[in-house]
Amino acid sequence: MARTRIRTRIRGQRHPLASVGLHLALALAAVLAVFPPLWLLVTSFKPKNDAFTTSLVTHFTLDNYSHVLTGTSFLTWFGNSVVVVGLTTVLGVFTAATTGYAVSRFRFPGMRPLMWLLLLTQMFPVAVLIVPLYNLLAALGLLNQPLGLVLTYLTIAVPFCAWMMKGFFDTIPVEIDEAGRVDGLNPFGTFWRLVLPLARPGLAVTGFYTFVTAWAEVAYASAFMTGEENLTLAGGLQTFVNQYGSDWGSMTAAAVIIAVPAALVFAFAQRHLVSGLTAGTTKG
């Protein structure tokens, strides 16, 4: 009997009860993860009076979606978000990639303090930074301006992404840079033409993280942007549920529409996400 147990452990086989428990735990975790967005989707197709009922859709309707798209400023908020998120993603990816490459390939005074400073900025809660950032943007005249919101989002995305890109560039052989210099390329030319194409998985992760940071952020969008014509999607959602009333049907419909671009971006970048995250953490 003892020999049988030892052989079972060596082969890595689980006890049947352990396998059942593991699968039950995974099934429970899957249900807990899927239930909220699924119920959000179901509620968006219910009449407003049935929003809090526990039954499934008994009276299917698209009135919530019609009201959101034609009876509110949702399309304006969507356009504002596209501008802000687009600028944040492009600038964030470029800044993080160049910073990560410089720290990976070059040695210069203050390099280590710079990397620790980037890491230190991630330790402050958003609530602590709202007031100083608000005062700074007010002094620069960037309140209610897309550029001001872009700059605040870059302070969130760039430090983490720069660390990740640095680890990814560490996995790319230095001989590629040396070959570029032999061919007469300057450092930026080597980075742009030789190294960057090899960093596509890392760039995909960086772009996805930056996109999600700007697309789903609420605190800065609510504090720095006022007036319906200036709101982004995150700020616009709050107008459906406030101290004066609650329109849960419209809010759930808007939330479903907002989730579609994020799902499309994830579907586009998913093949690079695993390899990019793994490569970015192999070296530090």
C-alpha positions in Angstrom: 0.0 0.0 0.0 2.8 2.4 0.9 4.6 1.7 -2.4 1.3 2.4 -4.3 0.9 5.8 -2.6 4.5 6.7 -3.4 4.1 5.7 -7.0 0.9 7.8 -7.2 2.6 10.8 -5.8 5.6 10.4 -8.2 3.3 10.2 -11.2 1.5 13.4 -10.0 -1.9 11.7 -10.0 -4.6 13.2 -7.8 -7.0 11.4 -5.6 -10.5 11.2 -7.2 -12.0 13.2 -4.4 -9.3 15.9 -4.9 -10.1 16.1 -8.6 -13.8 16.4 -7.8 -13.1 19.2 -5.3 -10.8 21.0 -7.7 -13.4 20.9 -10.5 -16.2 22.1 -8.2 -14.0 25.0 -7.0 -13.2 26.0 -10.6 -16.9 25.7 -11.6 -17.9 27.9 -8.7 -15.2 30.5 -9.5 -16.4 30.5 -13.2 -20.0 31.1 -12.1 -19.0 33.9 -9.8 -17.0 35.5 -12.5 -19.6 35.2 -15.3 -22.8 35.9 -13.3 -22.4 39.7 -12.9 -21.8 40.6 -16.6 -24.4 38.0 -17.6 -27.0 39.6 -15.3 -26.0 43.0 -16.6 -26.7 41.9 -20.1 -30.0 40.3 -19.2 -31.1 43.5 -17.3 -30.3 45.7 -20.3 -33.0 43.9 -22.3 -35.7 44.3 -19.5 -38.2 47.1 -19.3 -37.3 49.7 -16.7 -40.0 48.5 -14.3 -38.5 45.0 -14.3 -34.9 46.0 -13.7 -34.9 44.7 -10.1 -36.9 41.5 -10.8 -35.0 38.2 -10.4 -36.7 36.6 -13.4 -35.1 36.4 -16.8 -36.3 38.5 -19.7 -40.0 38.1 -19.8 -40.7 41.2 -22.0 -37.7 41.6 -24.3 -37.1 45.2 -25.3 -34.5 47.4 -27.0 -35.9 50.6 -25.5 -32.9 51.0 -23.1 -30.4 50.9 -26.0 -32.6 53.2 -28.1 -32.8 55.7 -25.3 -29.1 55.6 -24.6 -28.1 56.1 -28.3 -30.8 58.7 -29.2 -32.0 60.3 -26.0 -28.7 61.0 -24.2 -25.3 62.4 -25.0 -23.8 58.9 -25.1 -22.4 59.3 -28.6 -20.6 62.6 -27.5 -19.2 60.8 -24.5 -18.1 57.9 -26.7 -16.3 60.3 -29.1 -14.6 62.0 -26.2 -13.4 58.7 -24.8 -12.1 57.6 -28.2 -10.0 60.7 -28.5 -8.7 60.4 -24.9 -8.0 56.7 -25.1 -6.5 56.9 -28.5 -4.0 59.5 -27.5 -3.3 57.8 -24.2 -2.6 54.5 -25.9 -0.3 55.9 -28.6 1.7 58.1 -26.2 1.7 55.5 -23.5 3.1 52.7 -25.7 5.7 54.9 -27.3 6.9 56.4 -24.0 6.9 53.1 -22.1 8.8 51.4 -25.0 11.5 54.1 -25.4 11.9 54.3 -21.6 12.1 50.5 -21.2 14.6 50.2 -24.1 16.8 53.0 -22.7 17.0 51.5 -19.3 17.6 48.0 -20.7 20.4 48.9 -23.1 22.1 52.0 -21.6 23.8 52.8 -18.4 23.5 56.5 -17.3 23.7 58.4 -14.0 20.4 58.2 -12.1 19.1 55.1 -13.9 18.4 53.0 -10.8 16.7 55.9 -8.9 14.6 56.5 -12.0 13.4 52.9 -12.1 12.6 53.0 -8.4 10.8 56.3 -8.9 8.6 54.8 -11.5 7.8 51.9 -9.2 7.2 54.3 -6.3 4.5 56.2 -8.2 2.4 53.1 -8.3 2.1 53.0 -4.5 -0.1 56.1 -4.1 -3.9 55.6 -4.1 -5.8 57.5 -6.8 -7.8 59.3 -4.1 -4.5 60.8 -2.7 -3.4 62.1 -6.1 -6.7 63.7 -7.2 -6.2 67.0 -5.3 -2.6 67.7 -6.3 -3.3 66.7 -9.9 -6.4 68.9 -10.0 -4.4 71.9 -8.8 -1.7 71.2 -11.3 -4.1 70.9 -14.2 -5.9 74.1 -13.1 -2.7 76.0 -13.0 -1.9 74.8 -16.5 -5.4 75.5 -17.8 -6.0 71.8 -18.7 -9.2 71.2 -16.7 -12.1 70.1 -19.0 -9.5 69.4 -21.7 -8.8 66.0 -23.2 -5.1 66.6 -23.0 -5.2 67.0 -19.2 -7.0 63.7 -18.9 -4.5 62.0 -21.2 -1.6 63.3 -19.1 -3.2 62.0 -15.9 -3.8 58.5 -17.4 -0.2 58.4 -18.6 1.0 58.8 -15.0 -0.9 55.6 -14.3 0.1 53.5 -17.3 3.6 54.5 -18.2 5.5 53.6 -15.0 4.2 50.0 -14.9 4.5 49.5 -18.7 8.1 50.9 -18.7 9.1 48.3 -16.1 7.4 45.6 -18.1 9.0 46.7 -21.4 12.4 46.8 -19.7 12.1 43.2 -18.7 11.0 42.3 -22.2 13.8 44.1 -23.9 16.2 42.3 -21.6 15.2 39.1 -23.3 16.2 40.4 -26.8 19.8 39.6 -27.6 22.2 42.6 -27.5 23.9 41.3 -30.6 20.9 42.7 -32.6 21.8 46.2 -31.5 25.5 45.7 -32.3 24.5 44.5 -35.8 22.5 47.7 -36.3 25.4 49.9 -35.2 27.7 48.0 -37.7 25.2 48.8 -40.4 25.4 52.5 -39.5 22.1 52.9 -37.6 22.0 55.3 -34.7 20.5 54.1 -31.3 17.0 55.3 -32.2 17.2 53.7 -35.7 18.3 50.4 -34.1 15.4 50.6 -31.7 12.8 51.5 -34.3 13.9 49.2 -37.2 15.4 46.2 -35.5 14.4 45.8 -31.8 10.8 47.2 -31.8 9.5 44.6 -34.4 10.7 41.8 -32.1 8.9 43.4 -29.2 5.3 43.0 -30.6 4.1 40.7 -27.7 5.3 43.3 -25.1 3.8 46.1 -27.1 0.5 44.3 -27.3 0.4 43.9 -23.5 1.4 47.5 -23.0 -1.2 48.8 -25.5 -3.9 46.6 -23.9 -3.1 47.7 -20.4 -2.9 51.4 -21.4 -6.2 51.1 -23.3 -8.0 49.5 -20.4 -6.6 52.0 -17.9 -8.0 54.9 -19.9 -11.2 53.3 -21.0 -12.4 52.1 -17.6 -11.0 54.8 -15.3 -13.7 56.7 -13.3 -12.1 58.8 -10.6 -10.0 61.2 -12.7 -12.7 61.4 -15.5 -15.3 62.5 -12.9 -13.0 65.0 -11.1 -11.3 66.7 -14.0 -14.2 66.8 -16.6 -17.5 68.6 -16.1 -20.4 69.4 -18.3 -22.1 66.8 -20.5 -20.3 67.9 -23.6 -16.9 67.2 -22.0 -17.6 63.9 -20.2 -16.1 60.6 -21.2 -18.0 57.4 -20.9 -17.0 56.7 -17.4 -18.3 60.1 -16.3 -21.4 59.9 -18.4 -22.5 56.6 -16.8 -22.9 58.4 -13.5 -25.6 60.6 -14.9 -27.9 57.6 -15.1 -27.7 56.9 -11.4 -27.4 59.9 -9.1 -29.0 61.5 -6.1 -31.9 62.7 -8.2 -32.9 59.5 -9.8 -31.9 56.0 -11.0 -32.3 54.7 -14.6 -30.8 51.3 -14.2 -32.1 50.1 -17.6 -30.2 52.8 -19.5 -27.1 52.3 -17.3 -26.9 48.6 -18.0 -27.4 49.1 -21.7 -24.7 51.8 -21.8 -22.4 49.5 -19.8 -22.9 46.7 -22.3 -22.1 49.0 -25.2 -19.0 50.2 -23.4 -17.8 46.7 -22.9 -17.9 45.9 -26.6 -14.7 47.9 -27.7 -12.8 46.5 -24.7 -13.7 43.0 -25.7 -12.7 43.6 -29.4 -9.3 45.0 -28.3 -8.8 42.0 -26.0 -9.7 39.6 -28.8 -7.2 41.4 -31.1 -4.4 41.3 -28.6 -5.0 38.1 -26.7 -2.6 35.9 -28.8 0.3 38.2 -27.6 -0.8 38.7 -24.0 0.5 35.5 -22.5 3.9 35.6 -24.2 4.2 39.3 -23.5 3.5 39.1 -19.8 5.7 36.0 -19.4 8.6 37.6 -21.3 8.2 40.8 -19.4 8.7 39.1 -16.0 11.6 36.8 -16.8 14.2 39.4 -16.1 13.9 42.6 -14.1 
